[in-house]
Amino acid sequence: MEVAQRLQRIPPYPFREIAAIKREMQSRGVEPIDFGIGDPDLPTPDFIIEALYQAAQDPATHPYDESGFGLPEYKQAIADFGKRRFGIEVNPEGEIQSCLGSKEALAHIIWAYIDPSDVVLVPDPAYSVYKVQTTWCGGAPFPMALDAEAGFLPDLAAIPTPVAKAAKLMFLNYPNNPTGAVADREFFQDAVAFAEKWDLLIVQDAAYCEVAFDGCEPPSILEVPGGKERAIEMHSFSKTFNMTGWRIAWAWGGKPQIEALSKVKSNVDSGTFMAIQRAGIAALAGYQQVVARMRAEYQARRDTLVEGLNSLGWNLEKPRATFYVWAPVPPRFASSADFCAALLRDCEVLAIPGSAYGDAGEGWFRMSLTLKGPDRIGQIQEAVRRMGERMPGLWD
Ligand SMILES: Cc1ncc(COP(=O)(O)O)c(C=O)c1O
């Protein structure tokens, strides 16, 4: 049986191909140093696991969560976190939606708003979900290039007027995957003004909001005037608390957009396991301690990798957030795929070609600071050593 056209139209999920190359190497007994997928290697903290264990023993957590939006105490914990972390007021009644990971929410908000031919402004490079789901809804993604010279922020003034007029959604993702860029409040203010002018909704993907360094505290778009009315923002427990497999996240924003997301979800899933929501409450209560450790860990790895690459001829600034290092491909390589293939072949070091994130990602590659196996700093040093030894004169 042939699969639907919508499946045939999309390229394979980029990491699947990388995973296939890696498996082939492993079958030959070669284990690459894997800077590929961004999936935290630190375990979920014990107190969160304990909270799940306790909650799962209570039969009251076992049925469907019929609230639809999430348990009142879970949404209250999120609203309290919003006040503490961002100084924002979010009403747990109607302005918060519990989600099965932010990926799910990012996909379903598109189903809530996009009809065939509707325009969606999508950053390029970007996490693949925005474009794929837009295409599945019959919408027209319009790329907003993220250039290094502009701090990897889209140039809103460069969006052609007919496109801005036709657009219904604009995706933003700060802190940004893959570039590691952070948006400040001024940019969010400009984006909200743009959304007001052209009557569109901003979807701000804040999955990496807590993975930040050197004292940086990335803002929420809800902090700026008009943000709540003009945006929906997705936050996730995945990267903050090392809980990627747990599938727990939330969306917050104005009532209409939360209701629209909720309506789609009520027809697709039946809520987040209530024991996991209770574990989420415990996680948010322990935020300070977990996040301090997580940030210190990735910051040390970031420093080792960026200083290492710079010692080989790169001229990178240290990213202020996310666990990604986004670096230009040395000029002697025809494409980012060529460079990453050479890196894998010659150094057994796995990085992701920037072209996997969109046309504007060509000429760049991404290295994730999440690594499997012991001694992560040692692995980073070894990768840099191999690159220096086996790919000499990269920037000559
Ligand atoms: C930019 C971005 N947004 C969202 C997600 C999804 O995270 P989750 O669904 O685990 O919350 C990811 C995962 O890698 C991501 O990179």
The ligand as a Tripos MOL2 file, in Angstrom:
@<TRIPOS>MOLECULE
LIG
   16    16     1     0     0
SMALL
NO_CHARGES

@<TRIPOS>ATOM
      1 C1         13.9840   23.9180   18.5900 C.3       1 LIG1
      2 C2         13.2900   22.7670   19.2350 C.ar      1 LIG1
      3 N1         12.0310   22.8930   19.5930 N.ar      1 LIG1
      4 C3         11.3530   21.8820   20.1610 C.ar      1 LIG1
      5 C4         11.9610   20.6700   20.3790 C.ar      1 LIG1
      6 C5         11.1290   19.5520   20.9330 C.3       1 LIG1
      7 O1         11.3390   19.3100   22.2720 O.3       1 LIG1
      8 P1         10.3080   18.4710   23.1210 P.3       1 LIG1
      9 O2          9.2310   17.9680   22.2040 O.co2     1 LIG1
     10 O3         11.0930   17.3470   23.6970 O.co2     1 LIG1
     11 O4          9.7500   19.4130   24.1410 O.co2     1 LIG1
     12 C6         13.2860   20.4750   20.0270 C.ar      1 LIG1
     13 C7         13.9460   19.1720   20.2410 C.2       1 LIG1
     14 O5         15.0570   18.9410   19.8860 O.2       1 LIG1
     15 C8         13.9760   21.5610   19.4310 C.ar      1 LIG1
     16 O6         15.2490   21.4520   19.0440 O.3       1 LIG1
@<TRIPOS>BOND
     1     1     2 1
     2     2     3 ar
     3     2    15 ar
     4     3     4 ar
     5     4     5 ar
     6     5     6 1
     7     5    12 ar
     8     6     7 1
     9     7     8 1
    10     8     9 2
    11     8    10 1
    12     8    11 1
    13    12    13 1
    14    12    15 ar
    15    13    14 2
    16    15    16 1
@<TRIPOS>SUBSTRUCTURE
     1 LIG1         1 GROUP 0 **** ****
